[in-house]
Amino acid sequence: MKQDQPRPTPRAGIMDIEAYVPGKSTAPAGVTKVYKLSSNENPLGPSPKAIEAARDVAAKLDVYPDGTARRLREAIAEAHGLNPANIICSNGSDEILGLLAQTYLAPGDEAVFTEHAFMVYKIYIQAAGARPVAVKETEERADVDAILAAVTPATRIVFLANPNNPTGTYLPFSEVRRLHAGLPKNVLLVLDAAYAEYVRRNDYEAGIELAGSADNVVMTRTFSKLGLGGARIGWMYGPAHIVDAINRVRGPFNVNATAIEAGIASIRDRAHIERSALHNETWLAWLSEQMIGLGLRVTPSVGNFLLIHFPDDKKHSAAAADDYLSQRGYILRRVTGYGFPNALRMSVGTEEANRGVVEALTTFLKS
Ligand SMILES: *Cc1c(COP(=O)(O)O)cnc(C)c1O
């Protein structure tokens, strides 16, 4: 009997959730210069125009924001050639992923994601009381056949990070279309394209066309990897019936005034986005080459980060490398929770940070 319980208890399943552990942001005591390479932030920082817009809004923080973030939706729509009515903005794309789970999943339902997928999917699926179904990847990449094989009559959502974090691998869009074609019409396909701006591949698409034409596809995006992680701005593009449902569930002022203004200025600053992508293209290639030159395996990445695998000997393990790098101010990301106990994820950093990590690892591996 509920009345007999000595204190409030969370709903069934809530205490089974393993809380998300963000990347470290501090170095051990005594380290003076810290290079944070653990959260895939933009080494070029925010757009200067976004900084200015955020400053300008400070004097008006007494006023509630527009609850529909209309001007931000219009700026996004203009940048991508979309109808603003099919966009919802959110407090980071994490929020919209949670809202999708909350709106489309009930206890007894299942939602599918891949073995090394971005961890928040599982958390939100469990929070909605549904059953998380993780499927095997092939060579650290999503496997369409494995995903389709895991779909049952209870499946309601398939989450696909394309490209995925922390692997950095992606599916060519022909594969995403094949996945969509194989799904029952009542299964929602969530294309999480958090790194779309960084991908430089002719066979890649974020999912705009599919989300604009199918009744069961949405695409989610974020400003976080482009210099506004602290502002918390994400968005979703999808069919009107899904927008309508989500709008009933989301908080009425979920995107704050600072985020709205910084976001508008940021997305209009095409030059900053281009500069960021170009910097990434150059240094991602350089870092991959250097790591391979050091004898380390890297998963081929199209994002703004690199998954680096360490040797089996304890002295040169990912944990040992993490300690060694941290003591020198280089903060990378442990990814044990993602199924990679002996790898580190490194965000592409400034030239100084990138060169510093390679130099430090060179010495570390010789030790
Ligand atoms: C970083 C990331 C997000 C979301 O980030 P927000 O800061 O909440 O917008 C979503 N998906 C993937 C795969 C990510 O790596």
The ligand as an SDF file (V2000), in Angstrom:
LIG
                    3D

 15 15  0  0  0  0  0  0  0  0999 V2000
   26.2970   17.1370  -27.6030 C   0  0  0  0  0  0  0  0  0  0  0  0
   25.2660   16.2380  -28.1720 C   0  0  0  0  0  0  0  0  0  0  0  0
   23.9040   16.5350  -28.1110 C   0  0  0  0  0  0  0  0  0  0  0  0
   23.2270   17.6430  -27.4260 C   0  0  0  0  0  0  0  0  0  0  0  0
   23.7710   18.6240  -26.8520 O   0  0  0  0  0  0  0  0  0  0  0  0
   22.9640   19.8380  -26.2570 P   0  0  0  0  0  0  0  0  0  0  0  0
   24.0570   20.6130  -25.6360 O   0  0  0  0  0  0  0  0  0  0  0  0
   21.9610   19.3320  -25.2780 O   0  0  0  0  0  0  0  0  0  0  0  0
   22.3150   20.5250  -27.4040 O   0  0  0  0  0  0  0  0  0  0  0  0
   23.0010   15.6760  -28.7180 C   0  0  0  0  0  0  0  0  0  0  0  0
   23.4190   14.5850  -29.3380 N   0  0  0  0  0  0  0  0  0  0  0  0
   24.7030   14.2640  -29.4290 C   0  0  0  0  0  0  0  0  0  0  0  0
   25.0830   13.0380  -30.1630 C   0  0  0  0  0  0  0  0  0  0  0  0
   25.6700   15.0660  -28.8320 C   0  0  0  0  0  0  0  0  0  0  0  0
   26.9480   14.7060  -28.8830 O   0  0  0  0  0  0  0  0  0  0  0  0
  1  2  1  0
  2  3  1  0
  2 14  2  0
  3  4  1  0
  3 10  2  0
  4  5  1  0
  5  6  1  0
  6  7  2  0
  6  8  1  0
  6  9  1  0
 10 11  1  0
 11 12  2  0
 12 13  1  0
 12 14  1  0
 14 15  1  0
M  END
$$$$
